[in-house]
Amino acid sequence: MEAELDYNKSAQQNAEAYFDKAKEAKRKLEGAEQAIKRLEKQAADAESEKTTTKELRKKEEREWYEKFYWFFASDGKLAIGGRSAQQNEEVVSKYFDSNDLFFHANIFGASVVILKNGAAASAEVKEEAAQFAACFSKAWESGQSAVDVFSARKEQVSKSQAKGSLGTGSFLISGDRAWYRNVKLELAVQMSENRIDLQKQFDDTNAYVKVLPLTIIVDAKKLNVSPYIAYAASKVPGALKLQPGKTKKSDAAKTIAKRLGYNDIDYIMQHLPPGGFSVGN
């Protein structure tokens, strides 16, 4: 073994220089060993990842009717209601067909509720739609416990009157209406949950899936706000009962979100009537 000596230094100084170099070499060796261990662990984790099932939470997809107030009746019929005067116009002009029914609370300022295929609905389902229309009206905001509601067929609903057209969101009803008296203002809010395997949506050209094949599951929870009598008819547990009360809408929405485990407070707010709330079991 050969060693280079610096003749400008003493023997002691040369020895100390080599000692320092030895310590530096040892430190670098230890660092290299640690780096190798980290790389080995990352490689092992990557290999394990290939066979790991990944569960991803996907933002729930919105259906066309979710821009309105909506619910599915106990027999599966869809009802939609306008959240504004403009939406009242839209549900009537675009979605009101000849076999549907028009529901409206007997109070100024209310959602127009269209029960799809309502002409063929049972008396119980019509009462569900009537309760929904009652809740999404000024009656809730004013703290009333009940209000009258009427329904009409398509041919009875018009925008024209003797003095000209009505304002946005207002309609003229002709002929005999069907009445629902003293309809209670009660809603139920609950969650439905769907778990869907989306693996089939990834084709063979997806490079990421080729490297790390995944079983992808979407846990999509949907918020349902329905008339309480429809919930009672379904006999499905887990809903919260809503009634007019003194709790601010924003605070009620936070309570609902916490108790149902649903984080989209904006969506909750959009699908509750204006006014105060009482949130029960």
Summary of the structure (lengths in Angstrom):
residues: 281
radius of gyration: 33.3
end to end distance: 86.5
largest distance: 119.3
contacts: 787
relative contact order: 0.12
helix: 39%
strand: 27%
